[in-house]
């Protein structure tokens, strides 16, 4: 009898074994991604990577692009996801603090919450999937401004929304880098303008900057929507003002060049599809309780490899996809086909 029981248990263990080794699978899980807003190709690519991984791992992916890049629009999406009883929410937040009550409600219901791209305060998330280190992005952009201005003169920032945690963190990093070293002393940041990640508003804001500051040398737009709008304004007008920032190669290829005919000598970004993929793997690992979001935990993100959760500068935790990548005339044609 005992022998039979033992062999039955062994058989059961063998049947169960593949399921446990495939512990990272999303089978039976409903995993949601909430982006900043609809109509932004960066967000669409991020969601595409997320959906691909969740579905490949056997789960159900829900993709939500709120109509506008506001916290209110995201709160109502979060509330409906809570009532649907999803297993996880991965969100690119439009505000650091305004989502706290709804994300805490979600976590109280057992829904695993992580942020991607743009984070919330540490109490409102389990961990953050960051595209690159804040300091690294700030440094790359600040050095680009220094280089493209020729070391001195006026420059302006064209950002996304004034509440965007990611853009605000990068802008703060740029400002503190600028103040920390004498080599930036000749640079004057004249304004931080906000195009709200809307093409028309970003276009209007660029035109306003050109009118207000006739001596402006460089615009730095740390947003893919802003940089694409500004590139078109500057290039169409044959302006001598140059542009850098964070842009999608597919949208920026026609504006990248070293001569007067092109508005942007070079810019940076990371792979938004991989960012969504990493968000999906993190969501699956959280939903399976393989990780809790604590610093020091490690997990395997499919073919992206192993990631470690580390302390973030806001007191919460994060994982970092990689370093920002530079796009210039030498590589833009190759990358414009990819994302
Ligand atoms: C825009 C969004 C996004 C940001 C990129 C660089 O598409 O604001 O949050 O990461 O730019």
py3Dmol code that shows the C-alpha trace and the ligand (Angstrom):
import py3Dmol

protein = """\
ATOM      1  CA  UNK A   1       0.000   0.000   0.000  1.00  0.00           C
ATOM      2  CA  UNK A   2       2.748   2.386   1.060  1.00  0.00           C
ATOM      3  CA  UNK A   3       4.797   1.445  -1.995  1.00  0.00           C
ATOM      4  CA  UNK A   4       1.791   2.157  -4.193  1.00  0.00           C
ATOM      5  CA  UNK A   5       1.302   5.477  -2.510  1.00  0.00           C
ATOM      6  CA  UNK A   6       4.959   6.366  -2.966  1.00  0.00           C
ATOM      7  CA  UNK A   7       4.905   5.465  -6.668  1.00  0.00           C
ATOM      8  CA  UNK A   8       1.619   7.332  -7.140  1.00  0.00           C
ATOM      9  CA  UNK A   9       3.192  10.368  -5.503  1.00  0.00           C
ATOM     10  CA  UNK A  10       6.302   9.997  -7.675  1.00  0.00           C
ATOM     11  CA  UNK A  11       4.144   9.810 -10.799  1.00  0.00           C
ATOM     12  CA  UNK A  12       2.207  12.856  -9.666  1.00  0.00           C
ATOM     13  CA  UNK A  13       5.471  14.683  -9.025  1.00  0.00           C
ATOM     14  CA  UNK A  14       6.679  13.803 -12.532  1.00  0.00           C
ATOM     15  CA  UNK A  15       3.468  15.093 -14.044  1.00  0.00           C
ATOM     16  CA  UNK A  16       3.673  18.249 -11.963  1.00  0.00           C
ATOM     17  CA  UNK A  17       7.400  18.712 -12.636  1.00  0.00           C
ATOM     18  CA  UNK A  18       7.170  20.313 -16.099  1.00  0.00           C
ATOM     19  CA  UNK A  19       4.651  22.816 -14.774  1.00  0.00           C
ATOM     20  CA  UNK A  20       6.986  23.827 -11.983  1.00  0.00           C
ATOM     21  CA  UNK A  21      10.020  24.148 -14.238  1.00  0.00           C
ATOM     22  CA  UNK A  22       7.894  26.309 -16.521  1.00  0.00           C
ATOM     23  CA  UNK A  23       7.121  28.373 -13.412  1.00  0.00           C
ATOM     24  CA  UNK A  24       7.740  31.570 -15.364  1.00  0.00           C
ATOM     25  CA  UNK A  25       4.771  30.707 -17.594  1.00  0.00           C
ATOM     26  CA  UNK A  26       1.786  33.040 -17.692  1.00  0.00           C
ATOM     27  CA  UNK A  27      -0.685  30.184 -18.097  1.00  0.00           C
ATOM     28  CA  UNK A  28      -4.029  31.104 -16.563  1.00  0.00           C
ATOM     29  CA  UNK A  29      -2.874  34.648 -15.815  1.00  0.00           C
ATOM     30  CA  UNK A  30      -4.392  37.891 -17.028  1.00  0.00           C
ATOM     31  CA  UNK A  31      -1.689  40.545 -17.277  1.00  0.00           C
ATOM     32  CA  UNK A  32      -2.454  44.163 -18.143  1.00  0.00           C
ATOM     33  CA  UNK A  33      -0.297  46.969 -19.455  1.00  0.00           C
ATOM     34  CA  UNK A  34      -1.449  50.591 -19.149  1.00  0.00           C
ATOM     35  CA  UNK A  35       0.562  53.076 -21.210  1.00  0.00           C
ATOM     36  CA  UNK A  36       0.722  56.868 -20.822  1.00  0.00           C
ATOM     37  CA  UNK A  37      -1.652  57.612 -23.700  1.00  0.00           C
ATOM     38  CA  UNK A  38      -3.023  56.555 -27.077  1.00  0.00           C
ATOM     39  CA  UNK A  39      -1.530  57.717 -30.369  1.00  0.00           C
ATOM     40  CA  UNK A  40       2.102  57.586 -29.201  1.00  0.00           C
ATOM     41  CA  UNK A  41       4.168  55.119 -31.290  1.00  0.00           C
ATOM     42  CA  UNK A  42       6.622  54.602 -28.400  1.00  0.00           C
ATOM     43  CA  UNK A  43       3.744  53.401 -26.204  1.00  0.00           C
ATOM     44  CA  UNK A  44       2.417  51.180 -28.980  1.00  0.00           C
ATOM     45  CA  UNK A  45       5.793  49.467 -29.386  1.00  0.00           C
ATOM     46  CA  UNK A  46       6.140  49.029 -25.632  1.00  0.00           C
ATOM     47  CA  UNK A  47       2.677  47.416 -25.494  1.00  0.00           C
ATOM     48  CA  UNK A  48       3.515  45.245 -28.510  1.00  0.00           C
ATOM     49  CA  UNK A  49       6.532  43.743 -26.708  1.00  0.00           C
ATOM     50  CA  UNK A  50       4.462  43.209 -23.561  1.00  0.00           C
ATOM     51  CA  UNK A  51       1.612  41.485 -25.376  1.00  0.00           C
ATOM     52  CA  UNK A  52       3.956  39.271 -27.407  1.00  0.00           C
ATOM     53  CA  UNK A  53       5.613  37.849 -24.278  1.00  0.00           C
ATOM     54  CA  UNK A  54       2.422  37.373 -22.226  1.00  0.00           C
ATOM     55  CA  UNK A  55       0.755  35.526 -25.111  1.00  0.00           C
ATOM     56  CA  UNK A  56       3.862  33.465 -25.939  1.00  0.00           C
ATOM     57  CA  UNK A  57       3.959  32.395 -22.286  1.00  0.00           C
ATOM     58  CA  UNK A  58       0.330  31.261 -22.434  1.00  0.00           C
ATOM     59  CA  UNK A  59      -1.347  34.153 -20.644  1.00  0.00           C
ATOM     60  CA  UNK A  60      -3.962  36.709 -21.583  1.00  0.00           C
ATOM     61  CA  UNK A  61      -2.684  40.240 -22.235  1.00  0.00           C
ATOM     62  CA  UNK A  62      -4.852  43.317 -21.796  1.00  0.00           C
ATOM     63  CA  UNK A  63      -3.512  46.467 -23.453  1.00  0.00           C
ATOM     64  CA  UNK A  64      -4.908  49.843 -22.391  1.00  0.00           C
ATOM     65  CA  UNK A  65      -3.889  53.167 -23.937  1.00  0.00           C
ATOM     66  CA  UNK A  66      -5.744  55.944 -22.016  1.00  0.00           C
ATOM     67  CA  UNK A  67      -7.154  58.691 -24.212  1.00  0.00           C
ATOM     68  CA  UNK A  68      -4.984  61.426 -22.725  1.00  0.00           C
ATOM     69  CA  UNK A  69      -1.678  61.455 -20.826  1.00  0.00           C
ATOM     70  CA  UNK A  70      -3.324  62.292 -17.493  1.00  0.00           C
ATOM     71  CA  UNK A  71      -3.527  60.624 -14.089  1.00  0.00           C
ATOM     72  CA  UNK A  72      -7.352  60.804 -14.135  1.00  0.00           C
ATOM     73  CA  UNK A  73      -7.541  58.813 -17.346  1.00  0.00           C
ATOM     74  CA  UNK A  74      -5.275  56.158 -15.802  1.00  0.00           C
ATOM     75  CA  UNK A  75      -7.237  56.000 -12.536  1.00  0.00           C
ATOM     76  CA  UNK A  76     -10.396  54.959 -14.362  1.00  0.00           C
ATOM     77  CA  UNK A  77      -8.485  52.317 -16.340  1.00  0.00           C
ATOM     78  CA  UNK A  78      -6.969  50.932 -13.104  1.00  0.00           C
ATOM     79  CA  UNK A  79     -10.398  50.801 -11.467  1.00  0.00           C
ATOM     80  CA  UNK A  80     -11.865  48.816 -14.326  1.00  0.00           C
ATOM     81  CA  UNK A  81      -8.896  46.412 -14.265  1.00  0.00           C
ATOM     82  CA  UNK A  82      -9.466  45.883 -10.531  1.00  0.00           C
ATOM     83  CA  UNK A  83     -13.106  45.001 -11.154  1.00  0.00           C
ATOM     84  CA  UNK A  84     -12.065  42.596 -13.914  1.00  0.00           C
ATOM     85  CA  UNK A  85      -9.815  40.863 -11.379  1.00  0.00           C
ATOM     86  CA  UNK A  86      -6.612  40.846 -13.442  1.00  0.00           C
ATOM     87  CA  UNK A  87      -3.503  39.208 -11.987  1.00  0.00           C
ATOM     88  CA  UNK A  88      -1.084  42.028 -12.701  1.00  0.00           C
ATOM     89  CA  UNK A  89      -0.890  45.646 -13.846  1.00  0.00           C
ATOM     90  CA  UNK A  90       2.214  47.118 -15.479  1.00  0.00           C
ATOM     91  CA  UNK A  91       1.770  50.872 -15.865  1.00  0.00           C
ATOM     92  CA  UNK A  92       3.693  53.797 -17.417  1.00  0.00           C
ATOM     93  CA  UNK A  93       2.484  56.411 -14.954  1.00  0.00           C
ATOM     94  CA  UNK A  94       1.374  59.922 -15.830  1.00  0.00           C
ATOM     95  CA  UNK A  95       1.887  61.151 -12.254  1.00  0.00           C
ATOM     96  CA  UNK A  96       4.110  60.092  -9.339  1.00  0.00           C
ATOM     97  CA  UNK A  97       1.538  60.438  -6.550  1.00  0.00           C
ATOM     98  CA  UNK A  98      -1.932  60.728  -8.062  1.00  0.00           C
ATOM     99  CA  UNK A  99      -2.309  56.995  -8.789  1.00  0.00           C
ATOM    100  CA  UNK A 100      -1.457  55.928  -5.239  1.00  0.00           C
ATOM    101  CA  UNK A 101      -4.991  55.254  -3.929  1.00  0.00           C
ATOM    102  CA  UNK A 102      -6.029  53.196  -6.953  1.00  0.00           C
ATOM    103  CA  UNK A 103      -2.761  51.234  -7.179  1.00  0.00           C
ATOM    104  CA  UNK A 104      -2.915  50.525  -3.447  1.00  0.00           C
ATOM    105  CA  UNK A 105      -6.494  49.277  -3.933  1.00  0.00           C
ATOM    106  CA  UNK A 106      -5.218  47.001  -6.699  1.00  0.00           C
ATOM    107  CA  UNK A 107      -2.432  45.603  -4.519  1.00  0.00           C
ATOM    108  CA  UNK A 108      -4.871  45.104  -1.618  1.00  0.00           C
ATOM    109  CA  UNK A 109      -6.900  42.901  -4.001  1.00  0.00           C
ATOM    110  CA  UNK A 110      -3.796  40.789  -4.638  1.00  0.00           C
ATOM    111  CA  UNK A 111      -3.047  42.339  -8.030  1.00  0.00           C
ATOM    112  CA  UNK A 112       0.704  42.620  -8.627  1.00  0.00           C
ATOM    113  CA  UNK A 113       1.693  46.143  -9.643  1.00  0.00           C
ATOM    114  CA  UNK A 114       4.849  47.252 -11.382  1.00  0.00           C
ATOM    115  CA  UNK A 115       5.632  50.379 -13.362  1.00  0.00           C
ATOM    116  CA  UNK A 116       7.423  50.609 -16.676  1.00  0.00           C
ATOM    117  CA  UNK A 117       8.994  53.667 -18.379  1.00  0.00           C
ATOM    118  CA  UNK A 118       7.574  56.227 -15.906  1.00  0.00           C
ATOM    119  CA  UNK A 119       7.234  55.314 -12.258  1.00  0.00           C
ATOM    120  CA  UNK A 120       5.101  56.144  -9.197  1.00  0.00           C
ATOM    121  CA  UNK A 121       6.186  56.629  -5.592  1.00  0.00           C
ATOM    122  CA  UNK A 122       7.576  53.498  -3.884  1.00  0.00           C
ATOM    123  CA  UNK A 123       4.381  52.844  -1.850  1.00  0.00           C
ATOM    124  CA  UNK A 124       2.316  52.594  -5.029  1.00  0.00           C
ATOM    125  CA  UNK A 125       4.350  49.867  -6.760  1.00  0.00           C
ATOM    126  CA  UNK A 126       6.174  46.609  -6.136  1.00  0.00           C
ATOM    127  CA  UNK A 127       9.031  47.463  -8.481  1.00  0.00           C
ATOM    128  CA  UNK A 128       9.839  49.569 -11.564  1.00  0.00           C
ATOM    129  CA  UNK A 129      11.034  48.453 -15.000  1.00  0.00           C
ATOM    130  CA  UNK A 130      13.354  51.294 -15.946  1.00  0.00           C
ATOM    131  CA  UNK A 131      14.683  51.733 -19.478  1.00  0.00           C
ATOM    132  CA  UNK A 132      18.077  53.069 -18.382  1.00  0.00           C
ATOM    133  CA  UNK A 133      19.594  54.749 -15.339  1.00  0.00           C
ATOM    134  CA  UNK A 134      18.239  58.257 -14.705  1.00  0.00           C
ATOM    135  CA  UNK A 135      21.746  59.624 -14.146  1.00  0.00           C
ATOM    136  CA  UNK A 136      23.061  57.996 -17.320  1.00  0.00           C
ATOM    137  CA  UNK A 137      20.270  59.490 -19.424  1.00  0.00           C
ATOM    138  CA  UNK A 138      20.793  62.934 -17.853  1.00  0.00           C
ATOM    139  CA  UNK A 139      24.533  62.724 -18.514  1.00  0.00           C
ATOM    140  CA  UNK A 140      24.134  61.625 -22.144  1.00  0.00           C
ATOM    141  CA  UNK A 141      21.670  64.453 -22.845  1.00  0.00           C
ATOM    142  CA  UNK A 142      23.679  67.118 -21.005  1.00  0.00           C
ATOM    143  CA  UNK A 143      26.861  66.171 -22.843  1.00  0.00           C
ATOM    144  CA  UNK A 144      24.988  66.259 -26.146  1.00  0.00           C
ATOM    145  CA  UNK A 145      23.764  69.803 -25.371  1.00  0.00           C
ATOM    146  CA  UNK A 146      27.317  70.859 -24.449  1.00  0.00           C
ATOM    147  CA  UNK A 147      28.728  69.354 -27.621  1.00  0.00           C
ATOM    148  CA  UNK A 148      26.058  70.611 -30.035  1.00  0.00           C
ATOM    149  CA  UNK A 149      26.024  74.180 -28.635  1.00  0.00           C
ATOM    150  CA  UNK A 150      29.814  74.225 -29.000  1.00  0.00           C
ATOM    151  CA  UNK A 151      30.151  74.681 -25.238  1.00  0.00           C
ATOM    152  CA  UNK A 152      28.115  77.835 -24.640  1.00  0.00           C
ATOM    153  CA  UNK A 153      24.856  79.615 -25.315  1.00  0.00           C
ATOM    154  CA  UNK A 154      21.127  79.287 -24.748  1.00  0.00           C
ATOM    155  CA  UNK A 155      19.251  76.009 -24.786  1.00  0.00           C
ATOM    156  CA  UNK A 156      15.713  74.937 -23.932  1.00  0.00           C
ATOM    157  CA  UNK A 157      13.977  71.723 -22.993  1.00  0.00           C
ATOM    158  CA  UNK A 158      10.795  70.572 -24.725  1.00  0.00           C
ATOM    159  CA  UNK A 159       9.292  67.952 -22.414  1.00  0.00           C
ATOM    160  CA  UNK A 160       6.152  65.791 -22.337  1.00  0.00           C
ATOM    161  CA  UNK A 161       3.631  66.550 -19.531  1.00  0.00           C
ATOM    162  CA  UNK A 162       4.685  68.571 -16.486  1.00  0.00           C
ATOM    163  CA  UNK A 163       3.724  65.624 -14.222  1.00  0.00           C
ATOM    164  CA  UNK A 164       5.632  62.877 -16.070  1.00  0.00           C
ATOM    165  CA  UNK A 165       7.902  61.183 -13.530  1.00  0.00           C
ATOM    166  CA  UNK A 166      10.387  59.919 -16.110  1.00  0.00           C
ATOM    167  CA  UNK A 167      10.867  63.229 -17.941  1.00  0.00           C
ATOM    168  CA  UNK A 168      10.996  65.160 -14.649  1.00  0.00           C
ATOM    169  CA  UNK A 169      13.664  62.836 -13.270  1.00  0.00           C
ATOM    170  CA  UNK A 170      15.767  63.215 -16.447  1.00  0.00           C
ATOM    171  CA  UNK A 171      15.354  67.019 -16.407  1.00  0.00           C
ATOM    172  CA  UNK A 172      16.384  67.208 -12.748  1.00  0.00           C
ATOM    173  CA  UNK A 173      19.409  65.032 -13.500  1.00  0.00           C
ATOM    174  CA  UNK A 174      20.376  67.298 -16.422  1.00  0.00           C
ATOM    175  CA  UNK A 175      20.050  70.400 -14.245  1.00  0.00           C
ATOM    176  CA  UNK A 176      22.122  69.022 -11.414  1.00  0.00           C
ATOM    177  CA  UNK A 177      24.817  67.783 -13.813  1.00  0.00           C
ATOM    178  CA  UNK A 178      24.886  71.241 -15.409  1.00  0.00           C
ATOM    179  CA  UNK A 179      25.433  72.861 -12.016  1.00  0.00           C
ATOM    180  CA  UNK A 180      27.988  70.316 -10.833  1.00  0.00           C
ATOM    181  CA  UNK A 181      30.773  71.008 -13.307  1.00  0.00           C
ATOM    182  CA  UNK A 182      32.451  74.191 -14.564  1.00  0.00           C
ATOM    183  CA  UNK A 183      32.519  72.843 -18.107  1.00  0.00           C
ATOM    184  CA  UNK A 184      28.776  73.550 -18.392  1.00  0.00           C
ATOM    185  CA  UNK A 185      29.083  77.117 -17.017  1.00  0.00           C
ATOM    186  CA  UNK A 186      28.660  78.729 -20.440  1.00  0.00           C
ATOM    187  CA  UNK A 187      25.254  77.107 -20.974  1.00  0.00           C
ATOM    188  CA  UNK A 188      22.025  78.906 -20.163  1.00  0.00           C
ATOM    189  CA  UNK A 189      18.822  76.871 -19.827  1.00  0.00           C
ATOM    190  CA  UNK A 190      16.189  79.443 -20.781  1.00  0.00           C
ATOM    191  CA  UNK A 191      12.968  77.429 -20.443  1.00  0.00           C
ATOM    192  CA  UNK A 192      11.395  74.031 -19.879  1.00  0.00           C
ATOM    193  CA  UNK A 193       8.369  73.882 -22.191  1.00  0.00           C
ATOM    194  CA  UNK A 194       5.698  71.167 -22.152  1.00  0.00           C
ATOM    195  CA  UNK A 195       4.154  69.692 -25.300  1.00  0.00           C
ATOM    196  CA  UNK A 196       2.154  67.085 -23.298  1.00  0.00           C
ATOM    197  CA  UNK A 197       3.217  64.325 -25.716  1.00  0.00           C
ATOM    198  CA  UNK A 198       0.727  65.769 -28.205  1.00  0.00           C
ATOM    199  CA  UNK A 199       2.175  66.462 -31.678  1.00  0.00           C
ATOM    200  CA  UNK A 200       0.311  69.746 -32.217  1.00  0.00           C
ATOM    201  CA  UNK A 201       1.054  71.163 -28.784  1.00  0.00           C
ATOM    202  CA  UNK A 202       4.718  70.143 -29.148  1.00  0.00           C
ATOM    203  CA  UNK A 203       4.843  71.905 -32.531  1.00  0.00           C
ATOM    204  CA  UNK A 204       3.304  75.080 -31.049  1.00  0.00           C
ATOM    205  CA  UNK A 205       5.690  75.016 -28.102  1.00  0.00           C
ATOM    206  CA  UNK A 206       8.707  74.692 -30.423  1.00  0.00           C
ATOM    207  CA  UNK A 207       7.538  77.649 -32.493  1.00  0.00           C
ATOM    208  CA  UNK A 208       7.009  79.684 -29.322  1.00  0.00           C
ATOM    209  CA  UNK A 209      10.559  78.895 -28.146  1.00  0.00           C
ATOM    210  CA  UNK A 210      11.995  80.071 -31.474  1.00  0.00           C
ATOM    211  CA  UNK A 211      10.071  83.323 -31.256  1.00  0.00           C
ATOM    212  CA  UNK A 212      10.897  84.026 -27.618  1.00  0.00           C
ATOM    213  CA  UNK A 213      14.609  83.253 -27.811  1.00  0.00           C
ATOM    214  CA  UNK A 214      16.243  84.503 -31.037  1.00  0.00           C
ATOM    215  CA  UNK A 215      19.661  83.423 -29.713  1.00  0.00           C
ATOM    216  CA  UNK A 216      18.566  79.893 -28.895  1.00  0.00           C
ATOM    217  CA  UNK A 217      21.140  77.305 -29.999  1.00  0.00           C
ATOM    218  CA  UNK A 218      19.750  73.918 -28.979  1.00  0.00           C
ATOM    219  CA  UNK A 219      16.449  72.294 -28.048  1.00  0.00           C
ATOM    220  CA  UNK A 220      16.650  69.085 -26.042  1.00  0.00           C
ATOM    221  CA  UNK A 221      13.427  67.036 -26.159  1.00  0.00           C
ATOM    222  CA  UNK A 222      13.486  64.007 -23.832  1.00  0.00           C
ATOM    223  CA  UNK A 223      10.279  62.656 -25.380  1.00  0.00           C
ATOM    224  CA  UNK A 224       9.777  60.821 -28.661  1.00  0.00           C
ATOM    225  CA  UNK A 225       6.632  62.821 -29.451  1.00  0.00           C
ATOM    226  CA  UNK A 226       8.278  66.164 -28.656  1.00  0.00           C
ATOM    227  CA  UNK A 227      11.493  65.511 -30.552  1.00  0.00           C
ATOM    228  CA  UNK A 228       9.654  64.409 -33.723  1.00  0.00           C
ATOM    229  CA  UNK A 229       7.452  67.521 -33.679  1.00  0.00           C
ATOM    230  CA  UNK A 230      10.400  69.839 -32.990  1.00  0.00           C
ATOM    231  CA  UNK A 231      12.523  68.189 -35.693  1.00  0.00           C
ATOM    232  CA  UNK A 232       9.898  68.940 -38.307  1.00  0.00           C
ATOM    233  CA  UNK A 233       9.482  72.582 -37.232  1.00  0.00           C
ATOM    234  CA  UNK A 234      13.238  73.250 -37.213  1.00  0.00           C
ATOM    235  CA  UNK A 235      13.969  71.446 -40.459  1.00  0.00           C
ATOM    236  CA  UNK A 236      11.004  72.898 -42.377  1.00  0.00           C
ATOM    237  CA  UNK A 237      11.998  76.406 -41.310  1.00  0.00           C
ATOM    238  CA  UNK A 238      15.647  75.837 -42.134  1.00  0.00           C
ATOM    239  CA  UNK A 239      16.376  77.009 -38.582  1.00  0.00           C
ATOM    240  CA  UNK A 240      19.945  77.082 -37.314  1.00  0.00           C
ATOM    241  CA  UNK A 241      18.690  75.818 -33.932  1.00  0.00           C
ATOM    242  CA  UNK A 242      19.780  72.227 -33.433  1.00  0.00           C
ATOM    243  CA  UNK A 243      17.971  69.417 -31.711  1.00  0.00           C
ATOM    244  CA  UNK A 244      18.829  66.432 -29.521  1.00  0.00           C
ATOM    245  CA  UNK A 245      16.977  64.282 -27.010  1.00  0.00           C
ATOM    246  CA  UNK A 246      15.201  60.932 -26.988  1.00  0.00           C
ATOM    247  CA  UNK A 247      13.631  59.835 -30.257  1.00  0.00           C
ATOM    248  CA  UNK A 248      12.363  56.815 -32.145  1.00  0.00           C
ATOM    249  CA  UNK A 249      14.736  56.059 -35.063  1.00  0.00           C
ATOM    250  CA  UNK A 250      11.767  55.248 -37.347  1.00  0.00           C
ATOM    251  CA  UNK A 251      10.293  58.721 -36.768  1.00  0.00           C
ATOM    252  CA  UNK A 252      13.585  60.635 -36.707  1.00  0.00           C
ATOM    253  CA  UNK A 253      15.614  59.146 -39.578  1.00  0.00           C
ATOM    254  CA  UNK A 254      14.810  61.970 -42.016  1.00  0.00           C
ATOM    255  CA  UNK A 255      15.966  64.610 -39.506  1.00  0.00           C
ATOM    256  CA  UNK A 256      19.277  63.051 -38.469  1.00  0.00           C
ATOM    257  CA  UNK A 257      22.369  64.396 -40.180  1.00  0.00           C
ATOM    258  CA  UNK A 258      25.534  66.419 -39.670  1.00  0.00           C
ATOM    259  CA  UNK A 259      24.780  69.161 -42.191  1.00  0.00           C
ATOM    260  CA  UNK A 260      22.633  72.314 -42.234  1.00  0.00           C
ATOM    261  CA  UNK A 261      19.827  70.460 -44.024  1.00  0.00           C
ATOM    262  CA  UNK A 262      19.167  68.278 -40.949  1.00  0.00           C
ATOM    263  CA  UNK A 263      17.916  69.476 -37.588  1.00  0.00           C
ATOM    264  CA  UNK A 264      19.241  66.690 -35.345  1.00  0.00           C
ATOM    265  CA  UNK A 265      22.938  65.692 -35.300  1.00  0.00           C
ATOM    266  CA  UNK A 266      22.261  62.793 -32.934  1.00  0.00           C
ATOM    267  CA  UNK A 267      19.885  61.543 -30.237  1.00  0.00           C
ATOM    268  CA  UNK A 268      19.407  58.623 -27.853  1.00  0.00           C
ATOM    269  CA  UNK A 269      16.859  55.957 -26.933  1.00  0.00           C
ATOM    270  CA  UNK A 270      16.505  52.289 -26.001  1.00  0.00           C
ATOM    271  CA  UNK A 271      14.428  49.500 -27.485  1.00  0.00           C
ATOM    272  CA  UNK A 272      10.776  50.183 -26.521  1.00  0.00           C
ATOM    273  CA  UNK A 273       9.735  46.677 -27.615  1.00  0.00           C
ATOM    274  CA  UNK A 274      12.276  45.125 -25.246  1.00  0.00           C
ATOM    275  CA  UNK A 275      11.118  47.493 -22.510  1.00  0.00           C
ATOM    276  CA  UNK A 276       7.589  46.099 -22.888  1.00  0.00           C
ATOM    277  CA  UNK A 277       8.980  42.566 -22.974  1.00  0.00           C
ATOM    278  CA  UNK A 278      10.869  43.118 -19.726  1.00  0.00           C
ATOM    279  CA  UNK A 279       7.687  44.580 -18.214  1.00  0.00           C
ATOM    280  CA  UNK A 280       5.876  41.387 -19.215  1.00  0.00           C
ATOM    281  CA  UNK A 281       8.495  39.062 -17.728  1.00  0.00           C
ATOM    282  CA  UNK A 282       8.522  41.107 -14.508  1.00  0.00           C
ATOM    283  CA  UNK A 283       4.696  40.951 -14.374  1.00  0.00           C
ATOM    284  CA  UNK A 284       4.738  37.172 -14.838  1.00  0.00           C
ATOM    285  CA  UNK A 285       7.405  36.699 -12.158  1.00  0.00           C
ATOM    286  CA  UNK A 286       5.381  38.877  -9.753  1.00  0.00           C
ATOM    287  CA  UNK A 287       2.106  37.123 -10.587  1.00  0.00           C
ATOM    288  CA  UNK A 288       3.724  33.722  -9.974  1.00  0.00           C
ATOM    289  CA  UNK A 289       5.211  35.044  -6.713  1.00  0.00           C
ATOM    290  CA  UNK A 290       8.634  34.130  -7.997  1.00  0.00           C
ATOM    291  CA  UNK A 291       9.682  37.656  -7.002  1.00  0.00           C
ATOM    292  CA  UNK A 292       8.154  40.243  -4.656  1.00  0.00           C
ATOM    293  CA  UNK A 293       9.951  43.289  -6.035  1.00  0.00           C
ATOM    294  CA  UNK A 294      12.584  43.417  -3.268  1.00  0.00           C
ATOM    295  CA  UNK A 295      16.149  44.524  -3.977  1.00  0.00           C
ATOM    296  CA  UNK A 296      18.506  41.587  -4.519  1.00  0.00           C
ATOM    297  CA  UNK A 297      15.910  39.311  -6.166  1.00  0.00           C
ATOM    298  CA  UNK A 298      16.813  37.879  -9.573  1.00  0.00           C
ATOM    299  CA  UNK A 299      14.693  36.400 -12.316  1.00  0.00           C
ATOM    300  CA  UNK A 300      15.063  35.267 -15.901  1.00  0.00           C
ATOM    301  CA  UNK A 301      13.383  37.467 -18.494  1.00  0.00           C
ATOM    302  CA  UNK A 302      13.284  34.940 -21.359  1.00  0.00           C
ATOM    303  CA  UNK A 303      15.897  35.657 -24.022  1.00  0.00           C
ATOM    304  CA  UNK A 304      16.572  39.094 -22.502  1.00  0.00           C
ATOM    305  CA  UNK A 305      18.505  37.160 -19.864  1.00  0.00           C
ATOM    306  CA  UNK A 306      18.744  37.467 -16.102  1.00  0.00           C
ATOM    307  CA  UNK A 307      17.750  40.676 -14.333  1.00  0.00           C
ATOM    308  CA  UNK A 308      18.384  41.763 -10.781  1.00  0.00           C
ATOM    309  CA  UNK A 309      16.130  44.065  -8.818  1.00  0.00           C
ATOM    310  CA  UNK A 310      18.132  46.910  -7.278  1.00  0.00           C
ATOM    311  CA  UNK A 311      17.483  49.920  -5.035  1.00  0.00           C
ATOM    312  CA  UNK A 312      16.155  52.933  -6.959  1.00  0.00           C
ATOM    313  CA  UNK A 313      17.071  56.528  -6.131  1.00  0.00           C
ATOM    314  CA  UNK A 314      13.501  57.260  -4.891  1.00  0.00           C
ATOM    315  CA  UNK A 315      13.775  54.655  -2.112  1.00  0.00           C
ATOM    316  CA  UNK A 316      11.851  51.970  -4.015  1.00  0.00           C
ATOM    317  CA  UNK A 317      13.265  49.279  -6.289  1.00  0.00           C
ATOM    318  CA  UNK A 318      13.810  48.921 -10.010  1.00  0.00           C
ATOM    319  CA  UNK A 319      15.468  46.865 -12.713  1.00  0.00           C
ATOM    320  CA  UNK A 320      17.301  48.520 -15.582  1.00  0.00           C
ATOM    321  CA  UNK A 321      16.879  47.356 -19.184  1.00  0.00           C
ATOM    322  CA  UNK A 322      20.257  48.694 -20.373  1.00  0.00           C
ATOM    323  CA  UNK A 323      22.208  51.810 -21.300  1.00  0.00           C
ATOM    324  CA  UNK A 324      20.835  54.576 -23.533  1.00  0.00           C
ATOM    325  CA  UNK A 325      21.876  54.027 -27.146  1.00  0.00           C
ATOM    326  CA  UNK A 326      23.133  56.788 -29.460  1.00  0.00           C
ATOM    327  CA  UNK A 327      21.640  57.185 -32.945  1.00  0.00           C
ATOM    328  CA  UNK A 328      23.595  59.223 -35.488  1.00  0.00           C
ATOM    329  CA  UNK A 329      24.093  59.316 -39.279  1.00  0.00           C
ATOM    330  CA  UNK A 330      26.259  56.189 -39.106  1.00  0.00           C
ATOM    331  CA  UNK A 331      23.570  53.867 -37.749  1.00  0.00           C
ATOM    332  CA  UNK A 332      20.175  55.530 -38.203  1.00  0.00           C
ATOM    333  CA  UNK A 333      19.339  53.729 -41.458  1.00  0.00           C
ATOM    334  CA  UNK A 334      19.859  50.368 -39.856  1.00  0.00           C
ATOM    335  CA  UNK A 335      17.756  51.210 -36.770  1.00  0.00           C
ATOM    336  CA  UNK A 336      14.875  53.012 -38.462  1.00  0.00           C
ATOM    337  CA  UNK A 337      13.635  49.619 -39.645  1.00  0.00           C
ATOM    338  CA  UNK A 338      13.687  48.127 -36.149  1.00  0.00           C
ATOM    339  CA  UNK A 339      11.632  50.587 -34.046  1.00  0.00           C
TER     340      UNK A 339
END
"""
ligand_1 = """\
11
LIG
C 7.630 59.487 -24.998
C 7.002 59.173 -23.663
C 7.756 58.073 -22.936
C 9.255 58.301 -22.976
C 9.729 58.462 -24.376
C 11.217 58.731 -24.434
O 7.214 58.561 -25.947
O 6.927 60.332 -22.903
O 7.315 58.038 -21.614
O 9.946 57.263 -22.365
O 9.038 59.555 -24.955
"""
view = py3Dmol.view(width=600, height=400)
view.addModel(protein, "pdb")
view.setStyle({"model": 0}, {"cartoon": {"style": "trace"}})
view.addModel(ligand_1, "xyz")
view.setStyle({"model": 1}, {"stick": {}})
view.zoomTo()
view.show()
